[in-house]
Amino acid sequence: MATALVHYTAAAVTDRGRKRPSNEDAFGFSVEHGVYVVCDGMGGAAAGEVASSLAVDEMMRLLTHRSSENPLPADAEQAVNAANQVILKRAQRSPKLNGMGTTLVALLVSGNHAWMVNVGDSRGYRLRNSHPNSSPNPHPNPHLDQITVDHSLVEEQVRIGQMTRLEASRSPLRNVITRALGTQSSVTPDIFELQAEPGDLFLLCSDGLTRELSDADIETILGTDVPLDQLCTRLVAEANEAGGHDNITCLLVRAQA
């Protein structure tokens, strides 16, 4: 059976939340080039805001102007390391930015091929066949899957069996990440290869969303048949209603026949 060709639409919303004085999240995307990026910055003063913006800008610059014949995942890894170097060099020039860093999650698509790229605890999800009318073979029970794996202390504890998922969600150490851009001389992203199908809905988000809403909550919202921008707005509104303790960014990408 031939695989149906897909095209993509996207929308994004970022919000300061209810507790933070500024927004250190950043996002960028190009439907034309199949590049979608969300970053969550960290650092004193405005340093996190600088780090996340630098990372998004560098990823978009390099991945929307690819001139090499390298496979897309290889170019993505190079772009992540280039963004890492840009952040490090900016911090060296400005002492007040010392120690800044950022997480990163990205979706790269080329036809039916898709790759999730992540560093840190910003996440990438897929809801398979979220809209039955957009797929010739709709899944009877659409299900949200977390594609990326958090680079965090509590996630490592869960993987080795020293902490349950519930304990991890309540741990005072849940903010400690083990990998980020701008904190070391080099960084290795995780890259997950996927096949996109008509009806797939991809979510890239900062942890300001996932700290407030469970995967089940997110799945319910994403299953609503409304435009992508309205879905983004509702996700942010629900996260704020649940506490809004951090900046919240949602970027949605829908695959359609």
KAUR-V833341 format. One line per field, one symbol per residue. burial: + if it has 16 or more other C-alpha atoms within 10 Angstrom, else -. A space follows every 50 residues. Layout:
BEGIN
burial = ???
END
This chain:
BEGIN
burial = -----+++-+++++++++---++++++++----++++++++++--+++++ ++++++++++-++--------++-++++++++++++++-++-----++++ +++++++++--+-+++++++++++++++++++-++--+---+++--++++ ++++++------+----++----+--+-+++++---+-+++----+++++ +++++++++++++-+--++-+++----++-++++++++++---+++++++ ++++++-
END
